[in-house]
Amino acid sequence: MKIIKIAILVLATMGSFTFSASSESALNQILSSGTLKAGTTGDFNPFSTRDPATNKYQGYDIDIMTELANDMGVEIEFVATDWKTIVNGVVAGKYHITGSASIKASRMKAAGFSESYLAVEFIPFTTADKVGKFDSWDSINQPGVKVATTLGTAMETLVKKWFPNAQIKSVEAPARGYQEVLAGRSDVFVTSNLEGSTLKAKYDDVKQISVDAPRNPTPLAMLLPQADQVWINFVNHWIKIKTAKGFFKATAEKWGL
């Protein structure tokens, strides 16, 4: 009899915890408030760019998160963030979800991720006047070569690992590594194949360095509160539904991804 009472108490406690966790989920908060808060950097072309004149965002991520809000029947509120604090914003509850971010262990320690719906790989770029100086990854990893990157991004970690002999310059957002190269203050920047294609189309002076192969293929996903399995499950099932209906493919094609 004593064992049965203990078992009932344990089950009751578990049920209470499950109900409490569910009731405090971001999903419930969003539906109750009528607003989905989405963190976005506004400096990740073509995923998220911000027009300084209007403070409006556009891009692949913006379309994805707007569609999520529409399907939930709520409004979308974009919350400005930057790469060095994007995880902290999720943990602190400043927003319920973020746009696309590289899945990496350092972020997984504090935040959760949705299922991946896109992948990138990384390529080095320079300007037209310097492209003849580089013909491999090793040619970049040399004393005197200045590699620019953006503080807090996946690229910052990678270039520090890949180019220990070069001079690494990490710039603070909203400045970007590619801007340092275009301004002539640095020689090389590294970014994803997706953003790189966009920058080449926008700036005639941006040139891709010929390397044997891109590096570090990386899945992208949305950041979510780590312990909120209710919200994570909702988003993951939504991704599956929208993938089956062709939404992610059509949106990627719209933005040239």
C-alpha positions in Angstrom: 0.0 0.0 0.0 2.8 2.4 0.9 4.5 1.7 -2.5 1.2 2.4 -4.3 0.8 5.7 -2.5 4.4 6.8 -3.4 3.7 5.8 -7.1 0.5 7.9 -7.1 2.3 10.8 -5.6 5.1 10.6 -8.2 2.6 10.4 -11.1 0.7 13.4 -9.6 3.9 15.4 -9.3 4.9 14.5 -12.9 1.4 15.5 -14.2 1.6 18.8 -12.3 5.1 19.5 -13.7 3.9 18.7 -17.3 0.9 21.0 -17.0 3.0 23.7 -15.5 5.7 23.4 -18.2 3.0 23.4 -20.9 1.2 26.4 -19.5 4.4 28.4 -19.3 5.4 27.5 -22.8 6.2 30.3 -25.3 3.4 28.8 -27.4 0.9 29.7 -24.7 2.4 33.1 -24.3 2.2 33.8 -28.0 -1.4 32.7 -28.4 -2.4 34.6 -25.3 -0.7 37.8 -26.2 -1.5 37.6 -29.9 2.1 38.4 -30.8 5.1 36.3 -31.9 8.4 38.1 -31.0 11.1 37.2 -33.5 14.8 38.1 -33.0 16.6 39.2 -36.2 19.9 40.9 -36.9 19.0 42.8 -40.0 22.6 42.4 -41.4 22.4 38.9 -42.9 21.6 39.3 -46.6 19.5 37.8 -48.1 18.1 36.3 -44.9 17.4 39.5 -42.9 18.2 43.1 -44.0 16.9 46.3 -42.4 16.1 49.5 -44.2 17.5 52.3 -41.9 15.0 54.8 -43.4 11.9 52.8 -42.6 13.2 50.4 -39.9 11.5 47.6 -41.9 13.0 44.2 -42.4 13.0 42.0 -45.5 14.5 38.7 -46.5 14.2 34.9 -46.4 14.0 34.8 -42.6 11.5 37.6 -42.5 9.2 35.7 -44.9 9.6 32.5 -42.9 8.8 34.0 -39.5 5.9 36.1 -40.9 4.4 32.9 -42.4 4.7 31.2 -39.0 2.9 34.0 -37.3 0.2 34.0 -40.0 -0.4 30.3 -39.6 -0.7 30.8 -35.8 -3.2 33.6 -36.3 -1.0 36.2 -34.4 0.9 39.4 -35.2 4.7 39.3 -35.8 7.0 41.7 -34.0 10.6 41.8 -35.1 13.1 42.4 -32.3 16.5 43.8 -33.2 19.4 41.7 -32.0 23.0 41.1 -33.0 25.2 38.0 -33.4 27.1 38.3 -30.1 23.8 38.5 -28.0 21.4 36.5 -30.2 21.5 33.4 -27.8 21.3 35.6 -24.7 18.1 37.1 -26.1 16.4 33.8 -26.4 17.5 32.7 -22.9 16.3 36.0 -21.4 12.9 35.8 -23.1 13.4 38.9 -25.2 12.0 37.0 -28.2 10.4 33.6 -28.7 12.4 32.6 -31.8 15.1 33.8 -34.1 15.9 33.8 -37.8 18.3 31.3 -39.3 21.5 30.7 -37.3 24.3 28.1 -37.7 23.9 25.1 -35.5 27.0 24.8 -33.3 27.8 23.4 -29.9 28.5 26.7 -28.2 25.0 27.8 -28.9 23.4 24.4 -28.1 24.8 24.7 -24.5 22.3 27.5 -23.8 19.6 27.4 -26.5 17.5 25.0 -28.5 17.2 24.7 -32.2 14.4 23.9 -34.6 14.9 21.2 -37.2 17.2 22.4 -40.0 15.6 23.5 -43.3 18.7 24.9 -45.1 22.5 24.4 -45.1 25.5 26.6 -46.0 29.2 26.2 -46.6 31.9 28.8 -46.2 34.0 30.5 -48.9 36.7 33.3 -48.8 36.3 36.5 -50.7 38.4 39.5 -51.4 38.4 42.5 -53.8 39.3 42.7 -57.5 42.7 44.3 -56.9 43.8 41.5 -54.5 42.2 38.4 -55.9 45.5 37.5 -57.7 47.3 37.3 -54.4 45.3 34.3 -53.1 44.8 30.9 -54.7 44.1 28.6 -51.7 43.0 28.5 -48.0 46.7 28.3 -47.1 47.5 31.4 -49.0 45.2 33.4 -46.7 46.9 31.9 -43.6 50.0 34.1 -43.9 51.6 36.8 -41.7 50.5 40.2 -43.0 47.2 39.1 -44.4 44.3 40.9 -42.7 41.1 38.8 -42.4 38.0 40.7 -41.4 35.0 39.2 -39.6 32.0 40.2 -37.6 32.0 39.8 -33.8 29.8 36.9 -32.5 29.2 35.2 -35.8 30.0 31.6 -36.8 32.6 33.1 -39.2 34.5 34.7 -36.4 35.2 31.4 -34.7 36.1 29.7 -38.0 38.6 32.3 -39.2 40.4 32.3 -35.9 40.8 28.6 -36.2 41.6 28.5 -39.9 44.0 31.4 -40.1 46.2 31.5 -36.9 49.1 33.1 -38.8 47.0 35.9 -40.3 45.8 39.1 -38.6 42.1 38.8 -37.6 40.0 41.9 -37.3 36.6 41.4 -35.6 34.3 44.3 -36.1 31.3 45.2 -34.0 27.8 45.0 -35.6 26.2 46.7 -37.4 29.5 46.9 -39.2 30.4 43.8 -41.2 33.6 42.1 -42.2 33.0 42.5 -45.9 32.7 46.2 -45.4 36.2 46.3 -44.0 37.5 44.6 -47.1 35.6 46.8 -49.5 37.0 49.8 -47.7 40.5 48.5 -48.1 41.2 48.1 -44.4 41.4 44.3 -44.7 42.2 41.8 -47.4 39.8 38.9 -47.0 36.5 38.0 -45.5 34.8 34.6 -45.2 31.1 34.1 -45.4 28.5 31.5 -46.5 28.0 30.6 -50.2 24.5 32.1 -49.9 25.5 35.5 -48.6 28.6 35.5 -50.8 26.5 35.1 -54.0 24.3 38.0 -52.9 27.3 40.2 -52.2 29.0 39.4 -55.5 25.8 40.4 -57.3 25.6 43.7 -55.3 29.2 44.7 -55.4 31.3 44.4 -58.6 34.5 44.6 -56.5 33.7 41.5 -54.4 35.6 38.5 -55.9 35.5 34.9 -54.7 38.9 33.4 -54.0 39.6 30.2 -55.8 40.0 27.4 -53.3 39.9 23.6 -53.7 36.6 23.3 -51.9 34.3 25.2 -49.5 34.7 24.5 -45.8 32.5 23.6 -42.9 29.1 22.7 -44.3 26.6 23.8 -41.7 22.9 23.3 -41.2 20.8 26.4 -40.4 17.9 26.5 -38.0 15.9 28.8 -35.8 17.0 29.4 -32.1 14.4 28.6 -29.5 14.2 28.4 -25.7 16.1 25.2 -24.8 13.8 23.7 -22.2 10.5 24.6 -24.0 9.8 21.3 -25.7 6.2 22.2 -26.3 7.2 25.2 -28.4 10.1 23.3 -30.1 7.7 20.5 -31.1 5.2 23.0 -32.5 7.8 24.7 -34.6 9.3 21.4 -35.8 6.0 20.1 -36.9 5.2 23.4 -38.7 8.5 23.1 -40.6 7.6 19.6 -41.7 4.1 20.7 -42.9 5.5 23.7 -44.8 8.3 21.7 -46.3 5.8 19.1 -47.6 3.7 21.9 -49.1 6.8 23.4 -50.9 6.8 26.7 -48.9 10.5 26.5 -47.9 11.6 25.7 -51.4 9.6 28.5 -53.0 10.8 31.0 -50.4 14.4 30.0 -51.0 14.0 30.4 -54.8 12.4 33.8 -54.3 15.6 35.0 -52.5 18.0 33.2 -54.8 19.1 30.6 -52.3 
